[in-house]
Amino acid sequence: MQPDRLTLESLADSLEFDAQTLSLRSCRSKSAPEQEFISAADSTPVFVIGYLDARRQYHWLYSSQAEDIQITHDRVGDVQTLTAVYSRIAGHEIQVTCRVQASRNDRFMRWSIGLVNDAGLDVVDVQYPFIVCRYDLQGTAGSEAILLPHGYGSGRLIENPGAAVPYGGAWKQKLAPDSWREWEFCARMGDANHYPGMQFAQFLAYYNDRAGLYLACEDTAANVKRFAALHHEPGLRLGVAHVGDWPAHGERALEYDTVTCSFTGDWYDAADIYRAWSFKQKWFTPLFQRQDIPAWLLDSPVYITVRPQGVLDAGPVLPLTAFVPYEQCIPLLEKVAERVQAPLAVILMGWERGGSWVYPDALPPVGGEASMRNFIQSIRAHGWRAGTFCSGTRWVIGQCWNDYDGRDYFDQHHGADAVCREADGSPWRETWDADWRPSYACCLGTDKTRRTAQEFVKHLIGWGMESIQFLDQNNGSATFPCFATQHEHPPVPGKWMAGKMKQFMDELHALAREAGQDKGAHAHVAHVHVAHSAESGLNEVCLPLFQETELRTFPPHYGVDTIPLYQYLFHECVVLQGMMGNAPEPYHLAIRNAVNCVLGGIPGGVLTGDGTLLDKDTNNWAPWLPRLENSANAFEMIRTVTALRRGAGKDFLVYGRMLRPAQTGGIPTIEWQYNGRTNRIPAIFHSAWHAPDGRIGIVLANWTAEPHTVSIQDDRLHAGDGGIWLSVSGRSMESSTIDSPSRSVSLTLPPLSCALLRH
């Protein structure tokens, strides 16, 4: 009698599959064999194929639609392989081969898939493996959590994913339903929600307090993917789509494996599995080995934004008399530099001629090009740096707050040649800000997009700007997807996207080199050392192409699911700056920059017309008035953070690798109400770091105006032969040693201070 289940065992896990379909029916960790991960149903597919029909609409084919399935179970030495061949799916001449391989000497289960397409089907993606887990893993109630390496910020941890949450006066599920709409590449789903892009690493994990399940792709060639955790009856799906490069006629075996394994612990343990693999890849070069990072950037200037027109994106954009002409900003910035006692990186934003963020019809800048040049020359004369954020590869056709209408400019400059196309050929419109800044996403796979951008960036470098975040809207340094048939790429998203990003960034780096070599028009910028950046954390593939990245931080326990996953994975590979981010009022700046301290980001803020910094709970813009925060405290926090980062903490906070935090005790939670919101924030934030020379450091930051005493227990501090070194950045920088034979260290942090403990 044929068994109804087929079993594979790895070093870590035991998996069971349906003997007739090869659908996954059971997954148990050998470390917690009583815990079942899988929520099986007869309808659960083995794979899904996303394709475009004759009308270029996106649909799914399912493994259950195969007319024939042949399954074999092979063993070669210690390696066992299950292979299933699915033929004629939904009447199409398509054959899919799925393999799962396991060895008791390997912790990973290895999943692979191949496709033979003799139907001419326009395949967009193949989704495999198809893993549906239980919401309740039968450990401690509510301990389940999903780790996702994407989202606006540095990573997401969705705790208790089966719970409902308030939503507009009602309730909703935390996870969206698993449907074709969640996987379609279209304007509705955004233009950066993929890997490599806003999804900055290629893995996800699901765990509770007993065991977890890890899924990752071991791909080094920048194949496009999309990862998602979604509701799929009768449980939640850990999903991955392998996007693009599937032949309409021919065959392809996916060039990389998807791997799964169990683990014990929390999100740090899952990230450790991925980090061990990612750090062996070609994109990993630590900062201390990179030759392309400007010395000024490694010296951590305080990042200060100047926005010369308007105080809101969705608001009036008239030039601000406090900032235009630009030269009158200099006295305000001098006071900032005096208060933070450090050089500045002055980042101009929203200066475009047609209105804030209008691109490419941006020149000359509001206030005039002469004033801009004089301002930047004065900045550099002070020993500071100038830079800008831009609009990335978008073509803005309107600014609704000043009646700018760029449609004629778009037509006259053949903007349609640059625009990304959706699957049906329609122009790819940006959606999230369309009510005030209508625009199109533009394709890096066109000469028009790249040449337009190059001419624009050439002006920025010619003015003397050295920190350039041109790809501000290409979150995660994403190349926007495109289905155009007349561009320099196949008519579907795919690995061409990473290739075009590299080509584009190589061209921008060449512009800076040419400006430095020009003895004529650009002789005054011969010593410019440009650092290129992107918004929202560079994806791993692009780490070698950029020198810095912007991460908007959030304090712990602040009602969002953001965690410092990006910092944990990639801090040592690129310089992070946290000039913007969220934190509660009326301590926004002090809290946010204390968070910057412990997460290894350059501190900063947004300049207002009286020389103070914007103190509202926003990750970018808000009205300047009323003033909410003690400005002296805000500047003092930036000063002490910067002093530690530029001094004793440099090897850790600039060059270091983030570690699991230390165990601490005695940190009070500060609770207050403001504008109807109750806030509960730890008085001291902390983190742990590994310096390039092997030293271990614990960094702490006290954002409050009161001293607080904290105890730290961490065996890593006792790894050396000598005592423990303590550096405290408060009203002055003080260093001392702690001769501590016990495993616990106690110290008192002064108000608005930060400290480093190291062996």
ABEGO torsion letter per residue (X at the ends): XBBABBBBBBAABBBBBBAAAGBBABBBBAABAABBABBBBAABBABBBBBBBAAGBBBBBBAAABABBBBBBBBBEABBBBBBBBBGBGGBBBBBBBBBBBBAABABBBBBBBBBBAAGBBBABBBOBBBBBBABAGBBBGABBBBBBBEBEAEBBBBGAABBBBBGGBBBBABBBBBAAAABBBAAAEAABBOBBABABBBBBBBBAABBBBBBBBBAAGBBBBBBBBBBOABBBBBBBBBEGBBABEBBBBABBBBBBBBBEBAAAAAAAAAAAAAABAABBBAAABAABBAAAAAGBBBBBBBABEABABBBABBBAAAOBAAAAAAAAAAAAAAAGBBBBBBBBGABAAEBGBOABAOBBBGEAAAAAAAAAAAAAAGBBBBBBBAEBBBBABBAAAGBBAAAAAAAAGAAAABBBBAAGBBBBBAAAAAABBBBBBBAABAAAAAAAAAAAAAAAAAGBABBBAAAABBGGBBBBBABAABABBABBBAAAAAAAAAAAAAAAAAAAAAAABABAAAAAAABBBBBBBBGEBBAAAAAABABBBBBBBBBGAGBABBBAAAAAAAAABBBBAABEBBBOAAAAAAAAAAAAAAGBBBEBBBBAAGBBBABBBABBBBAOBBABBAAAAAAAAAAAAAAAABAAAAAAAABBBBBBBBBBGBBBBBBBBGGBBBBBBABBBBBBBBAAGBBBBBBBBABABBBBBBBBBAAAAABABBBBBBBBBABBBBBBBBBABABBBBBBBBGBBBBBBX
